[in-house]
Amino acid sequence: MTTRRWFGLLAGWALAVALTFVGIARYKSEPGLPAAAPARWPEASGLPRTAGMATVLLFAHPRCPCTRASILELNEVMNRADVRQRARAVVVFFQSDASVERSDLWKFVSQMPSTDIALDASQVERHRFGARTSGQVEVFDAEGALVFSGGITGSRGHAGLNVGRTDLIAAVTGPAGEAAHPVYGCGLDEPGELASNESANR
C-alpha cells in the first residue's frame, strides 16, 4: 500500500469518527417536543395530590434511557427539606406490566422521599397533561396553577446541576424562575425511537 493511499484511508477513518461524535453531540443536545401542559390541574385527573401542597409530576417511559437522568435530578430536588415541606412528587410510568415494577428504576423511585408512583398504561394521564417527551416535568402549585413545565436535565441522559433543576426548586420554594424549559428524552409519540433505544441498551 502506498503512503498516499494509507494517508487517504486514515483521513477517511478520522472523518467518519468525527462525524459520529458530531452526531452523538447533536442528539444529546436536541430537546424533545415540549408538553402542551394545561394551565390548571385537570379536574378529571386521577393522579394523587396532597391538599395545601404543590405537586411535581414527572412522566417517564421505562424504555427511555435518558429518563434515568431526569429521575436522578428529581431525587436531588426531593431530598431538599425546603422542597418536601411544600411539595410532593408523582412519577407517572406509561407501562404497567410486571417487568416495569421489577425494574431498578421503579425500585429507585419507590425509595425517593415524598414521591409516589402512578401507572398510566393507557396513557390517559399523559395525554391529559399534554406530555410528549419522556422526562417531562410539570409543577402545579397548591391552588392547582401550572408554575413549571419542561425538563430538569441539561442534555439527554446527563445528570448534574442545570437551570431546569434550579428553576424547578424555585417554582416550589419561590421566588419562581423561568416557567418553561427544554425537555430531553425519547418522544412518546415515536415508538421507533423507544424501540431502537431499548435494543441498544440490552
NUNU-681771 format. One line per field, with one value per residue (C-alpha): residue number from 1; residue in one letter; x, y, z. Coordinates in steps of 0.02 Angstrom, whole numbers, padded with zeros to 5 digits. Each point is the difference from the previous one (the first is absolute). Layout:
! NUNU-681771
pos	(NUM;...)
code	(A;...)
east	(X;...)
north	(Y;...)
up	(Z;...)
! end
This chain:
! NUNU-681771
pos	(1;2;3;4;5;6;7;8;9;10;11;12;13;14;15;16;17;18;19;20;21;22;23;24;25;26;27;28;29;30;31;32;33;34;35;36;37;38;39;40;41;42;43;44;45;46;47;48;49;50;51;52;53;54;55;56;57;58;59;60;61;62;63;64;65;66;67;68;69;70;71;72;73;74;75;76;77;78;79;80;81;82;83;84;85;86;87;88;89;90;91;92;93;94;95;96;97;98;99;100;101;102;103;104;105;106;107;108;109;110;111;112;113;114;115;116;117;118;119;120;121;122;123;124;125;126;127;128;129;130;131;132;133;134;135;136;137;138;139;140;141;142;143;144;145;146;147;148;149;150;151;152;153;154;155;156;157;158;159;160;161;162;163;164;165;166;167;168;169;170;171;172;173;174;175;176;177;178;179;180;181;182;183;184;185;186;187;188;189;190;191;192;193;194;195;196;197;198;199;200;201;202)
code	(M;T;T;R;R;W;F;G;L;L;A;G;W;A;L;A;V;A;L;T;F;V;G;I;A;R;Y;K;S;E;P;G;L;P;A;A;A;P;A;R;W;P;E;A;S;G;L;P;R;T;A;G;M;A;T;V;L;L;F;A;H;P;R;C;P;C;T;R;A;S;I;L;E;L;N;E;V;M;N;R;A;D;V;R;Q;R;A;R;A;V;V;V;F;F;Q;S;D;A;S;V;E;R;S;D;L;W;K;F;V;S;Q;M;P;S;T;D;I;A;L;D;A;S;Q;V;E;R;H;R;F;G;A;R;T;S;G;Q;V;E;V;F;D;A;E;G;A;L;V;F;S;G;G;I;T;G;S;R;G;H;A;G;L;N;V;G;R;T;D;L;I;A;A;V;T;G;P;A;G;E;A;A;H;P;V;Y;G;C;G;L;D;E;P;G;E;L;A;S;N;E;S;A;N;R)
east	(00000;00070;00025;-00128;-00132;00039;-00024;-00160;-00073;00056;-00081;-00162;-00002;00032;-00141;-00121;00046;-00021;-00171;-00054;00047;-00085;-00159;00005;00028;-00143;-00116;00042;-00032;-00161;-00154;-00161;-00171;-00062;-00160;-00165;-00022;-00167;00000;-00089;-00009;-00131;-00148;-00021;00175;00018;00180;00029;00009;00030;-00108;00094;00157;00072;00006;00152;-00038;00133;-00061;00115;00008;00100;00083;00074;00182;00005;-00136;00112;00095;-00164;-00050;00171;-00027;-00173;00076;00122;-00145;-00109;00143;-00005;-00094;-00066;-00079;-00075;-00084;-00094;-00019;-00027;00057;-00083;00096;-00122;00055;-00081;00020;-00084;00060;00096;00170;-00019;-00041;00154;00117;00142;-00077;-00164;00090;00102;-00153;-00091;00137;00001;-00065;-00173;-00026;-00143;-00008;-00147;-00032;-00074;-00009;-00127;00092;-00160;00089;00148;-00120;-00101;00157;00066;00165;00087;00177;00059;00075;-00130;-00026;-00150;-00026;-00169;-00010;-00115;-00142;00022;00084;00141;00163;00132;00005;00149;00157;00119;00158;00123;00003;-00056;00050;00112;-00027;00075;-00042;-00095;-00119;-00153;00031;00036;-00161;-00101;00059;-00042;-00174;-00033;00091;-00003;00037;-00045;00126;-00036;-00163;00050;00157;00051;-00029;00127;-00063;-00083;-00155;-00153;-00089;00149;00003;00143;00116;-00045;00020;00172;00058;-00063;00097;00158;-00006;-00028)
north	(00000;00169;00138;00109;-00136;-00033;00182;00004;-00146;00078;00166;-00089;-00093;00159;00088;-00142;00004;00189;-00008;-00134;00108;00151;-00104;-00061;00176;00067;-00139;00033;00186;-00015;00024;-00099;00071;00115;-00043;00082;00016;00059;00168;-00082;-00174;-00100;-00041;-00169;-00058;-00149;00038;00028;00174;00056;00142;00160;-00057;00019;-00155;-00043;-00121;-00092;-00102;-00149;-00135;-00149;-00034;00176;-00004;00190;-00001;-00076;00166;00095;-00112;00023;00188;-00015;-00100;00142;00121;-00107;-00027;00185;00036;00167;-00089;-00142;00126;00073;-00136;-00184;-00085;-00130;-00101;-00057;-00159;-00039;-00189;-00107;-00177;-00093;00035;00185;-00034;-00112;00125;00090;00166;-00045;-00056;00160;00111;-00100;00050;00185;00115;00079;-00087;-00109;-00114;-00003;-00120;00069;-00154;00076;00168;00092;00109;00042;00060;00093;00093;00020;-00092;-00045;-00041;-00121;00100;00138;00088;00106;00091;00057;00110;-00032;00089;-00106;00129;-00054;00082;-00105;-00107;-00080;-00101;-00004;-00062;00102;-00127;-00177;-00124;00124;00026;00149;00175;00093;00146;-00112;-00080;00170;00076;-00152;00030;00185;-00042;-00095;00106;00172;00120;-00085;-00005;-00039;-00097;-00104;-00098;-00120;-00184;-00131;-00176;-00120;00054;-00086;00009;-00078;-00187;-00029;00109;-00092;-00170;00043;00064;-00158;-00110;00104;-00016;-00187)
up	(00000;-00049;00126;-00090;00008;00182;00045;-00102;00098;00164;-00046;-00047;00165;00098;-00093;00037;00185;00007;-00084;00123;00149;-00077;-00023;00180;00066;-00106;00060;00183;-00018;-00101;00110;-00019;-00035;00139;00091;-00036;00187;00070;00090;00148;00074;-00099;00112;-00086;00045;00114;00047;00187;00074;00179;00062;00036;-00093;-00174;-00112;-00105;-00144;-00098;-00150;-00033;-00131;00069;-00169;-00015;00062;00014;00133;00133;00008;00020;00145;00081;-00013;00077;00141;00035;00006;00114;00121;00042;00161;-00064;-00150;00102;00114;-00149;-00131;-00036;-00160;-00110;-00130;-00133;-00091;-00167;00005;00132;-00033;00135;-00081;00041;00182;00015;-00083;00089;-00050;00085;00157;00003;-00015;00135;00122;-00043;00137;-00017;-00167;-00062;-00152;-00120;-00143;-00160;-00112;-00118;00000;00044;00128;-00111;-00135;00131;00055;-00178;00027;-00163;00059;00134;00142;-00012;00167;00047;00164;00063;00154;00149;-00090;-00156;-00113;-00116;00056;-00092;-00156;-00086;00035;00147;-00088;-00102;-00143;-00041;00135;00091;00186;00090;00056;-00136;-00022;-00014;00170;00078;-00068;00054;00178;-00018;-00065;00160;00129;-00085;-00070;-00164;-00142;-00182;-00018;-00153;-00048;-00138;00041;-00054;-00028;-00121;-00093;00070;-00167;-00088;00043;-00121;00104;00159;-00082;-00070;00169;00085;-00123;00020;00190;00015)
! end
